[in-house]
Amino acid sequence: MANAIGTMARVGLPVIILMGFALAQNLRTASPVAMRGPAYDVSTGYTYAAVPIHGAGLVSLNGLDVSGSINWNARLGATLDTSFLRSSSVPGTTHQAYMLNTQVGPQFYPFERGKTRIFVRALGGAALIDGAAPGDATHVYHGWLVRPSIALGGGIERALSGPFAFRINGDYLRTLFYSANGTSVPQNNLRVTASLVFRMRKYSGTGW
């Protein structure tokens, strides 16, 4: 039995080694298979919002927007978007204002030509708003709240060099904030964002 095992080892070991060399050679010479699957990108940039505050009119907020997107094909994807906007003062008060907003939702690409894509999206999430609402000469309401928010909008994206692209989009942003008497009132905001996009993985199907 020992002799048989020894003979098998002496014969089998060279065969295993030769098979390993053959497999390695095959892996080196075989053509790589094109990867398919969803595309990913991240972006960051400047964002501006015109926010109506009860008793103060439109207040301009400026800030930073960060988002990440996944695209399952050339037409359908989803986006997670977070923005922080701030104003140094609310007219009629001595208080600043800021908005932290996080939303997620589907994103559609109805048109694409060359390096340019147009998209539309519908997002939902929540917004934290801190600010003030002026009342009469002696009454100013200052506070913060977290409430649901929605955004409907779209934009255009233009591919640049390598994995980079430039994106500009506009949204109708619906939020809530206090009036001077402390009740919550709707806000119909306009938000515009300009971002630099980094495409971590491009879509490998038809299209871009």
KOLNUZA-186156 format. One record per residue: x, y, z of N, C-alpha, C in turn; residue in one letter. Coordinates in pm, whole numbers, plus 50000, padded with zeros to 5 digits. Layout:
BEGIN
- X  Y  Z  X  Y  Z  X  Y  Z  a
...
END
This chain:
BEGIN
- 50083  49879  50000  50000  50000  50000  50086  50125  50000  m
- 50192  50126  50081  50279  50243  50087  50347  50267  49954  a
- 50390  50153  49887  50454  50169  49757  50358  50225  49653  n
- 50232  50180  49661  50131  50229  49565  50106  50377  49584  a
- 50096  50419  49712  50073  50560  49739  50191  50644  49690  i
- 50312  50592  49712  50430  50664  49667  50433  50677  49516  g
- 50399  50569  49446  50397  50574  49300  50294  50674  49249  t
- 50175  50674  49309  50070  50769  49269  50114  50912  49293  m
- 50185  50935  49403  50231  51070  49433  50334  51116  49331  a
- 50429  51021  49292  50533  51058  49197  50475  51086  49059  r
- 50368  51015  49024  50305  51036  48893  50209  51153  48895  v
- 50131  51165  49005  50026  51267  49011  50078  51408  49028  g
- 50185  51424  49105  50237  51559  49131  50279  51630  49005  l
- 50359  51566  48914  50392  51636  48789  50270  51670  48705  p
- 50169  51579  48706  50047  51607  48628  49976  51730  48681  v
- 49964  51743  48815  49899  51859  48877  49975  51987  48843  i
- 50110  51979  48848  50191  52097  48815  50170  52140  48671  i
- 50169  52040  48577  50147  52071  48435  50008  52131  48413  l
- 49907  52079  48483  49772  52136  48471  49768  52279  48519  m
- 49840  52310  48628  49846  52446  48679  49907  52542  48580  g
- 50020  52499  48515  50083  52584  48414  49991  52608  48296  f
- 49918  52504  48254  49826  52517  48141  49712  52613  48172  a
- 49657  52602  48296  49548  52691  48337  49595  52835  48345  l
- 49715  52856  48399  49768  52992  48408  49790  53052  48270  a
- 49842  52969  48176  49861  53018  48040  49730  53056  47975  q
- 49627  52975  48000  49495  53003  47944  49438  53133  47998  n
- 49456  53159  48128  49406  53282  48188  49478  53403  48133  l
- 49608  53390  48101  49684  53503  48049  49646  53535  47906  r
- 49610  53432  47826  49585  53454  47684  49439  53477  47652  t
- 49348  53441  47744  49205  53457  47716  49167  53604  47712  a
- 49077  53639  47622  49030  53777  47610  48944  53810  47730  s
- 48962  53931  47791  48879  53968  47907  48734  53983  47868  p
- 48646  53939  47956  48502  53951  47932  48455  54089  47976  v
- 48382  54154  47890  48330  54287  47923  48235  54278  48041  a
- 48257  54361  48142  48172  54359  48261  48043  54435  48234  m
- 47935  54380  48282  47806  54446  48269  47748  54466  48408  r
- 47661  54564  48420  47600  54590  48550  47570  54736  48567  g
- 47523  54773  48684  47484  54912  48709  47604  55005  48712  p
- 47576  55133  48689  47679  55237  48696  47661  55316  48825  a
- 47773  55368  48877  47770  55446  49001  47841  55578  48978  y
- 47792  55682  49042  47865  55809  49042  47838  55884  49171  d
- 47929  55973  49204  47914  56064  49318  47940  56205  49268  v
- 47882  56303  49334  47900  56442  49291  47896  56535  49411  s
- 47956  56649  49394  47951  56754  49494  47961  56889  49425  t
- 47896  56989  49484  47900  57120  49421  47823  57225  49499  g
- 47807  57339  49435  47741  57455  49495  47591  57446  49474  y
- 47514  57484  49575  47369  57487  49563  47312  57616  49621  t
- 47206  57661  49559  47138  57786  49600  46989  57758  49611  y
- 46926  57817  49711  46781  57803  49727  46720  57937  49764  a
- 46608  57970  49699  46527  58085  49735  46413  58034  49821  a
- 46416  58067  49951  46325  58009  50048  46230  58117  50102  v
- 46098  58103  50084  46004  58199  50140  45982  58174  50290  p
- 46009  58274  50371  45984  58266  50515  45874  58365  50549  i
- 45774  58317  50621  45657  58397  50653  45697  58529  50722  h
- 45658  58640  50663  45688  58771  50718  45820  58829  50674  g
- 45907  58747  50611  46040  58795  50570  46058  58794  50419  a
- 45965  58735  50345  45980  58725  50201  46077  58615  50163  g
- 46134  58628  50041  46230  58528  49994  46365  58549  50061  l
- 46420  58443  50114  46552  58447  50177  46645  58360  50094  v
- 46761  58415  50057  46859  58343  49975  46950  58259  50064  s
- 46956  58128  50038  47043  58037  50110  47146  57979  50013  l
- 47269  57971  50056  47378  57917  49976  47445  57803  50051  n
- 47496  57705  49976  47559  57595  50048  47621  57490  49959  g
- 47630  57369  50013  47698  57256  49950  47600  57142  49929  l
- 47612  57078  49813  47529  56962  49780  47619  56842  49754  d
- 47581  56726  49809  47653  56600  49786  47549  56495  49747  v
- 47578  56419  49643  47482  56318  49600  47554  56195  49547  s
- 47482  56084  49546  47530  55960  49487  47419  55897  49406  g
- 47454  55841  49291  47353  55785  49202  47392  55644  49159  s
- 47291  55563  49132  47308  55432  49070  47217  55427  48949  i
- 47268  55376  48837  47190  55365  48715  47190  55219  48670  n
- 47070  55158  48667  47060  55018  48629  47069  54999  48479  w
- 47032  55100  48403  47049  55097  48258  47060  55242  48209  n
- 47056  55261  48078  47076  55394  48023  46959  55488  48047  a
- 46848  55438  48099  46728  55521  48116  46682  55535  48261  r
- 46716  55441  48348  46658  55437  48482  46766  55430  48589  l
- 46749  55513  48693  46842  55511  48805  46774  55563  48931  g
- 46855  55584  49034  46807  55639  49160  46916  55728  49219  a
- 46874  55826  49299  46967  55924  49355  46942  55944  49503  t
- 47050  55954  49578  47047  55997  49718  47115  56133  49724  l
- 47042  56235  49768  47091  56373  49762  47083  56437  49901  d
- 47193  56502  49941  47198  56575  50068  47254  56714  50043  t
- 47188  56814  50096  47235  56952  50079  47227  57026  50212  s
- 47323  57116  50232  47323  57205  50348  47332  57348  50296  f
- 47232  57430  50329  47225  57568  50283  47212  57661  50403  l
- 47267  57780  50389  47270  57871  50503  47258  58016  50456  r
- 47193  58098  50539  47190  58243  50521  47236  58307  50651  s
- 47315  58414  50640  47369  58478  50761  47264  58552  50840  s
- 47151  58588  50776  47047  58659  50849  46914  58647  50778  s
- 46807  58651  50857  46671  58654  50804  46621  58798  50815  v
- 46576  58860  50705  46529  58999  50711  46424  59021  50819  p
- 46441  59127  50894  46348  59160  51000  46380  59093  51131  g
- 46489  59016  51136  46529  58949  51260  46681  58962  51276  t
- 46731  58914  51387  46876  58911  51409  46929  58769  51404  t
- 46851  58677  51346  46888  58535  51345  46931  58490  51206  h
- 47016  58388  51202  47053  58323  51079  46950  58216  51044  q
- 46968  58152  50929  46881  58042  50888  46965  57938  50816  a
- 46929  57812  50835  46995  57706  50758  46897  57593  50733  y
- 46929  57512  50632  46846  57399  50594  46936  57280  50565  m
- 46911  57167  50630  46978  57041  50602  46872  56947  50546  l
- 46893  56904  50422  46789  56830  50352  46849  56702  50292  n
- 46785  56588  50319  46827  56460  50262  46708  56393  50197  t
- 46727  56350  50070  46618  56291  49995  46670  56178  49907  q
- 46579  56090  49869  46613  55980  49779  46495  55955  49687  v
- 46524  55906  49565  46415  55880  49473  46465  55841  49335  g
- 46372  55807  49245  46410  55763  49110  46455  55879  49023  p
- 46538  55845  48925  46587  55942  48829  46578  55880  48689  q
- 46522  55954  48594  46500  55904  48458  46578  55988  48358  f
- 46625  55921  48252  46704  55986  48147  46629  55973  48014  y
- 46542  56068  47981  46461  56055  47860  46537  56089  47732  p
- 46650  56158  47744  46721  56203  47623  46871  56196  47645  f
- 46942  56147  47543  47087  56140  47547  47141  56156  47405  e
- 47243  56240  47392  47309  56255  47262  47457  56283  47285  r
- 47542  56197  47235  47685  56215  47253  47723  56214  47399  g
- 47783  56321  47444  47829  56332  47582  47727  56400  47674  k
- 47608  56426  47624  47509  56504  47700  47387  56418  47731  t
- 47342  56427  47857  47221  56358  47900  47130  56456  47971  r
- 47001  56439  47953  46900  56515  48026  46826  56420  48119  i
- 46798  56464  48242  46731  56377  48337  46620  56451  48410  f
- 46525  56375  48459  46419  56426  48545  46415  56335  48669  v
- 46368  56389  48783  46370  56310  48905  46260  56353  49000  r
- 46226  56262  49091  46128  56289  49197  46186  56232  49326  a
- 46210  56320  49425  46278  56281  49548  46189  56307  49669  l
- 46208  56227  49771  46138  56247  49897  46230  56220  50014  g
- 46208  56290  50124  46292  56271  50241  46249  56361  50355  g
- 46347  56421  50421  46319  56508  50535  46414  56626  50535  a
- 46368  56739  50591  46448  56860  50600  46449  56911  50743  a
- 46567  56945  50791  46583  57015  50918  46604  57163  50886  l
- 46514  57247  50937  46522  57391  50909  46531  57466  51041  i
- 46627  57556  51047  46642  57645  51161  46636  57788  51108  d
- 46554  57871  51171  46540  58007  51123  46454  58091  51214  g
- 46406  58201  51160  46323  58293  51237  46217  58353  51146  a
- 46104  58386  51206  45993  58449  51133  45956  58578  51204  a
- 45974  58693  51139  45941  58820  51204  45791  58840  51216  p
- 45750  58898  51328  45609  58933  51348  45594  59083  51356  g
- 45540  59132  51469  45530  59277  51486  45665  59331  51535  d
- 45668  59455  51576  45792  59522  51613  45862  59455  51731  a
- 45788  59386  51814  45849  59327  51934  45843  59174  51935  t
- 45790  59116  51830  45767  58972  51830  45841  58906  51713  h
- 45936  58819  51744  46006  58739  51644  46004  58595  51690  v
- 45960  58505  51600  45958  58364  51636  46085  58299  51583  y
- 46160  58236  51671  46283  58167  51632  46275  58022  51677  h
- 46306  57929  51586  46300  57789  51621  46349  57701  51509  g
- 46336  57569  51528  46375  57473  51426  46275  57358  51428  w
- 46270  57286  51317  46183  57169  51308  46233  57076  51199  l
- 46193  56950  51209  46222  56848  51108  46089  56801  51051  v
- 46074  56811  50921  45950  56772  50856  45982  56704  50722  r
- 45886  56626  50668  45906  56566  50535  45926  56672  50429  p
- 46000  56638  50325  46023  56729  50213  46018  56649  50083  s
- 45978  56716  49975  45977  56655  49843  46045  56749  49745  i
- 46098  56691  49637  46162  56771  49532  46126  56711  49397  a
- 46087  56796  49305  46058  56756  49167  46142  56844  49076  l
- 46217  56782  48986  46302  56864  48901  46373  56783  48795  g
- 46479  56842  48744  46556  56779  48638  46680  56860  48609  g
- 46755  56815  48511  46877  56886  48479  46946  56829  48358  g
- 47070  56870  48339  47150  56829  48225  47289  56792  48274  i
- 47346  56689  48215  47479  56640  48253  47564  56630  48127  e
- 47687  56680  48136  47779  56681  48023  47911  56615  48062  r
- 47949  56509  47988  48072  56438  48017  48193  56527  47987  a
- 48293  56521  48076  48418  56593  48058  48529  56491  48032  l
- 48650  56524  48066  48762  56435  48045  48761  56320  48145  s
- 48792  56199  48097  48802  56083  48184  48671  56051  48253  g
- 48675  56023  48384  48553  55986  48456  48470  56104  48504  p
- 48509  56225  48469  48443  56343  48523  48333  56395  48430  f
- 48233  56459  48492  48123  56522  48419  48078  56644  48497  a
- 48006  56731  48427  47950  56851  48491  47799  56839  48486  f
- 47734  56871  48597  47589  56858  48607  47529  56985  48664  r
- 47419  57030  48606  47342  57142  48660  47196  57101  48663  i
- 47130  57127  48775  46991  57086  48788  46913  57187  48870  n
- 46783  57187  48850  46692  57272  48926  46577  57191  48981  g
- 46531  57226  49101  46424  57151  49167  46321  57245  49229  d
- 46198  57204  49223  46095  57261  49308  46102  57184  49439  y
- 46131  57253  49549  46151  57190  49679  46040  57233  49774  l
- 45967  57137  49827  45854  57165  49917  45896  57130  50060  r
- 45893  57230  50148  45926  57210  50288  45824  57282  50376  t
- 45848  57280  50508  45762  57348  50605  45848  57427  50702  l
- 45796  57542  50747  45860  57616  50855  45755  57696  50929  f
- 45795  57750  51045  45702  57821  51131  45667  57959  51077  y
- 45548  58002  51109  45510  58142  51091  45539  58216  51222  s
- 45512  58347  51224  45542  58426  51344  45460  58384  51465  a
- 45346  58319  51443  45264  58275  51558  45291  58131  51598  n
- 45394  58069  51537  45435  57936  51578  45369  57820  51507  g
- 45284  57847  51409  45221  57739  51332  45308  57703  51212  t
- 45301  57578  51167  45379  57533  51052  45307  57571  50923  s
- 45379  57633  50831  45323  57674  50703  45411  57619  50590  v
- 45353  57588  50474  45430  57532  50363  45530  57635  50306  p
- 45640  57583  50253  45737  57663  50180  45753  57604  50041  q
- 45740  57688  49940  45760  57647  49801  45894  57706  49755  n
- 45999  57624  49760  46134  57672  49735  46180  57641  49593  n
- 46272  57721  49545  46342  57695  49419  46488  57668  49453  l
- 46538  57551  49410  46676  57515  49438  46750  57488  49306  r
- 46870  57545  49293  46955  57527  49175  47091  57476  49222  v
- 47144  57376  49153  47270  57313  49194  47361  57293  49073  t
- 47489  57324  49090  47592  57297  48989  47697  57208  49053  a
- 47725  57091  48992  47809  56991  49057  47914  56935  48961  s
- 48024  56891  49020  48124  56811  48949  48096  56665  48982  l
- 48085  56582  48878  48047  56442  48893  48169  56354  48868  v
- 48185  56252  48952  48289  56151  48932  48220  56018  48909  f
- 48235  55963  48790  48172  55837  48753  48262  55722  48797  r
- 48223  55656  48905  48304  55547  48960  48299  55424  48872  m
- 48186  55403  48806  48173  55292  48713  48071  55331  48607  r
- 48112  55325  48480  48022  55362  48373  47932  55245  48337  k
- 47816  55278  48284  47725  55175  48238  47785  55104  48118  y
- 47783  54970  48119  47852  54892  48017  47759  54840  47907  s
- 47630  54874  47918  47538  54833  47813  47539  54933  47700  g
- 47429  54942  47627  47421  55041  47522  47414  55178  47580  t
- 47457  55276  47505  47451  55415  47553  47586  55461  47605  g
- 47586  55544  47708  47707  55611  47754  47801  55516  47827  w
END
